Amino acid sequence: MIRLASVIQRFESEFLDQYRHRLRPEHNHALAAIKLCRSQASPKMLATCDQCSNQRLVPHSCGHRHCPHCQHHESQQWSDRQLARLVPAEYFLITFTLPAERRPLARAHPRIIYDLILRFAWDTVRTFSRNDPKLRGLAGAIAVLHTNNRRQDFHPHAHLIVPAAAVDPERRQWRTKVRPSAKRAYLFNHEALAKVFRAKMRDAITNAGLRLPEHTPREWVVDCKHVGSGKPALIYLGRYLYRGVIREQDTVAYDEQHVSFRYRDAKTGHDQLRTVTGAHFLWLIVQHVLPKHFRRARNFGFLHPNCKRLIALLQWLLKIDPAPPPTKLRAAIRCACCGAAMTIMRTRLRPSTSVPLDVPIPSAGAA
C-alpha cells in the first residue's frame, strides 16, 4: 500500500508549479492536512497504559474528510443512522448526472452548482411522488453528492436512495408502489426524470446569476435502479462517503515521474490500470475536495432527521423492528509492552515534544 502522503511529498512542488492558478484555499488545506496525517511532523497525543503505566507519543490523524486514513468511524456512524431509518418499502437508487457541457460551470462555482444538484434532484423526486397516482404524497430520500467517476475524472452526480413509498399528512396514510415480489420493479420513468431535472437546473442556474454556456445539452442522464431493501445501497454509499476519492490500496506504484492506480471498469467489471504524471495524479485527487462546510450527504422528506417520530410510528404500526445501531467505539491504542488499552492523557502536543515528564499518572486506587 502506498500512502497518499508519500505521493504528495514527492510531487507537491511539480504539482504547485503546474496547478497553482487553479487551486482554491480548501485545496491547499487538504494537501497540507493529508501530507502530515499521522506523520512525525504532526501533533502528538500522550497515551498512558492502564496496566503497566507505560507512556508513548502517538501522532494525530488529520481528521480531514478527504483523507483516506481518517473518518472510518464517522462513516460507520452515518451508515448506522441511515439503517435505523429504514422503512417497509422497496428502495430505488436514482442517479442524477450533470452533463459534460455544464461541468466547467460546476468547476468554477462548485458551492452553488453542487448545492443546486442536490436540491433539485430531490425536488424532482418530490414532484414525481406527489403526481404519481399510487403515491400522491411526500417522498423521502437520502442524497449523497459525488464529483468523481471511477477513473477519478471530474464527473459531478448525485445518488438518491428513495423508498417507493409516500406519506399523505392530510389523510394520515402510508402508500407504497412496488411489492417485494414484483419481478420488474418500476418507480419513475428515467427519461421523464431527466427532462424535469434539466428544466429545474436550467432555471435555478439562471436565477443564481450564472451565465449558461451557449451550447445547451438536450439529453441529461438520470438512472433509476431497484435496490431491494435499500440496505446494500446504504452500506455502499456509507463506505465511500468519508474515505476520500481513492483508496490507498488502489495506488499501486509510483516512480520519479508517474503514478499508477487501479480502478474498476464499469462496463467490463474488470480492474484497469491508469498511469498519469505525479502532478496530474494530485490534481485528480484535489479537484474533488469540496468547499468548506459543504454537506455532501443530506436527508429529505420523511427521512429528514426532524421526522424521527414519524419513522418510529411507521415502524411500530407496520410491525417493523429495525435492529438498533451497534455502538462501535473507536479502536483502542494498545500498549507495546503488555497489550492493554491505553488512555489518552494529553492531545495536540508539539512535534518537538520528547519525554513528557509533567503528566501525573493516576494511581490504581484513584477515583
N, C-alpha and C positions, 0 to 999 in steps of 0.2 A: 504494500500500500504506500502510495506517495502522498505525503501531506501537502495540502494546498499552500500552507505557509512556506514550504520549501520552494515551491514554484514561484511564489510572489517574491521571495528574497532573491531568487536567481534572475528573474526577468523584469523586476519592477522598474529599473532605470530605463530599459528599452521601451517598456510599456508607456511610461510617462512621456518619453520623447515623442512617441507616435500619437498618443491619445489624450494628452493633457488638455487640449482645447475642447474635448467632448465630455470631460468629467464634471460632475456636479459634486457639491460638498458631501452628500451621502456616499458617493463612490469612494472618495478619499478616506472617509471614516471607516467604511467597510474594509478597505485594503489594510489600513493601519491596525484595525482590531484583529482581523484574521491572521495577519502576519505575526502578531505577538501572542496569539492564543496558546496558553499552556506552555510557553517557552521560558527560558531562563531570564528573559528580559521583561516578562510580565510580572505584575504584582503578586505577592505571595500570601498564602494562608498558613497560619501556625496551627498544626494539628497535634494533639496530645493523646496518647494511648490510654484508654480507661483501665487497662490491666497492669501494664508494666511501666507506665509514666514516660515511655519513650516519646520524644518530640521530633517533628520533621516539618520542613517547609514545603508546601505544595503550591505549584503555580496555579494562578487563577485561570479559569476559562474566560473567554472574552464575552460570552453571552450574546453575541450578535446573531440576529435571526437568520442571517445568510451564511453563517459559519457551519460547515459540515460536521464539526466536532460538538457543537452545542445544541441546546433546545430539544434533545430527545425526550426529556421528562415532560416538557411543555407539550410536545406532540402527542404523547400518550394521554395527558390530561385532556387535551382537546377532543381526542377520539372518544374517551370515556364519557365526556359530557354529551357528545352528539348521540352516542349509542343509548344513553339513558333517555333520550327524547324520541326514540323510535316509536312509530305508531302502527297500528294494524292495517297496513296497506301495501300494495306493490309499489316499488320505487323505480324511478327513471333517472338516468344521468343525461342531462341536457347540456350540450357544449355550444357556447356562442363564441364565434371566432371573428376577430377583426380582420378584414381583408387586407391584402398587401398594400393596396393603394392608400390606406389610412394609417399604416404603421409609422411612416415618418412623422405624422402629426402626433401619434402617441409617444414617440421618442422625444419630440420637442416639448410636449406638455403632458408628461406622464401622470401627474397627480389628477389633472382634470379628466383625461381620457380614461384612465383606469377606473376612476370613480363612476364615470358615465357607463362604462361597460357593465359593471356590477349592478348599478341602479336600474338600468333599462333592460338588462337581461331578466331581472326579477320582475320589472314592470310588464314585460311581455308575457311572462308566465302567469302573472296575476290576471292580466286581461283575458287570456285564453281560458283560465279557470272560471272566471266569472261568466263568460259567454258560453261555456260548454254546457249542453243540455243535461248531462248526467252529473255535473259537479255543482254549478251555479252557486259558488261560494268563494270564501277566502282560501287560497292555497298556502302552502308552506314550502320553504326552500332553504337549503344550506349551500351557500355560494362560496367558491374559492377562486381567486384570480391566479392564473399562471401567465408568465410572459415568455416562456421558452418552449421550444419543441425538443424532441429527443436529441437532435444534433446540436442543441444549445443555441440555435439561431433565435432572433427576436421574433416572437410569434404570440402576441397577446390574445388570450382567450379566457373565458370564464366557465367553470364547471358548476352546474347547479344540480344537486341531488334533490329530487322532487317526489314526494309521495303522490300517487294517483288518488288523491282524496281532497276534500274541501270541507270547511266549516261554514254553515249558514248561521250567523249570530242572531238573526231576527227570528228564525223558526227553531233555533237551537237543534239543528240537525247535523249529523255527520254523514257525508256521502262519499262513496268510493266508486271508482270507474272500472277497474281491472280486477278480475278474480285471480287468485293464485293458481287455479287450474287452467287458465287460458293458455292455449298453445301459441297464439300470436298476440302478444300484449301490445296495445296501442294506447298512447296518451294523446299527443297532439301531432299534427302534420308538420314535418320539419321545414318544408318549403314555405308554408304559411308563417311559421315562427320566424324564419329568416326575413321575410318581407316586412313584417311588423317591426322586428328589431332594427332593420335597416332604416325604416322611416323614423322611428323614435330616436335613433342615434344621430341621424342627419339633422333633425330639428334641434336636438339637445346641443350638438356641436355648434350650430349656428347661434343659438341663444347664449352660449358661453362666450361669444365674441371671437371665436376662432374661424379662420378662413379655410374653407374646404378646398381641396385640390380641384383643378379644372376637370380632370378625368374622374368621373363618378362610377365606381363599380356597381354593376346591376345585380350581380349574384353574390349574396353573402351566404356563408356556410353555417348552418346550425344542425347539430346531430342530436337525435333523441333515441336513447337506447335503454331497454328494460334491464334492470339490475337486481331483480328479485326483492329480497327483504331490505335491501339498502345497506346491510352491514358490511359486505365486502367492499363496496364503493367508498364507504366512510373510512374504513381502515386504510384503503389505498390512498385516499386524499390526505388523511392524517399523517401517513408515513412520509409524504413528500412536502408537507406544509412547512416544516421548520428546519429541514436539513440543508438548506441551500439548494442550488440548482444542479449540483453534480456530487455524486458520492466519491469520496477519496479512493474507494476501491476501484472505481472506473477509470482513474488516471493511471495508465499502465506503464508509461515511460516518458522520460524527457532527457534531452542532451543539451549541448551548448546553444542550440537554435530552436528546436522544435519540442512540442509536447504532443503525445498521442493519448487519446482517451477512447473508451468503449461506450457504445450506445446500442439500444435495441431498435432494429428497423421495424417500423410499424407495419409495413406491407408484408415482409417475409417472416417476421418473428425471430430472425436470427441476429446475433450480435455482429456489429460492424465496428471498424476501427477508423477514427478520423485523426489525421495528423495536421497540425497547424503550427505556425510560429509561436514562440512563447508569449510575445506581446499580444498577438491576436487571441490566444487562449485566455489570457487575463481579461481582455475586452469581452469575450464571450461570457465570462463569469460576471464581470462587474456591470454589464449593461442591464442585468436583471435585478440589480439592487433597487428596492422600492423606495419611494420618497419617505422622508422621516414621518413617523407616526401614522403611516397609511395602513389601514386594516384590510388585509387581503382575504380574510375569512369573515363572512357575515351570515347572520340568520335572519330570515324574513318570514312574514306572515305568521301563521300559528306556531311556527318553530322558533320564533323570536324568544330570547331569554325572558321577556316580560310575560310570556304565556305559559309559565311553568304550571300554574294551577289548571289551566285548560288541558294541557297534555296529561297531567296527573288524573284529571277527571275522565278523560277519554280512555286512558289505560285501565282505570277502575271499572268504568261502565262496560267496556268491551272485554273485560277479564284478561287483560294483558299484564303480566308481571315481569317487567324487564329486570334482568339481574342488576343489582346495584353496581356502580362503577368500582372496580377494585382500587383500594387505597395503596398505591405503589409509592414508596419512599425513594428518594434519590439513593443511588448506590453509595454505601459507606466507604470511607477511606480506611484501608486495612493497614495494621502495623506490620512493618517488615520483620520485627523481632518475634512477636507471638501470634500474629494474625488476627488480633482482636480489633474491634471497631475503634476508630479514633474520633475524638471530638474536636471541632474547630474552636480554637480559643481566640484567635485574632484574625482579621482579614485586612486586605489592602496594605500589606507591608511592602515597603520599597524593595526593589530587586536587590539592592546592595546589602540588605539585612542578612547577617550570617548566623550568629548564635543568639537567639532571644533569651536573655538571662533575667529579664524583668517581668516575666509572666509567672504568676503563682500557680502551682499545681494543686488543685483541691485534694484534700486527703480523702481516704475511703469513707471516713465517718462524717464528712461534711454534709450539711443539709442541702 
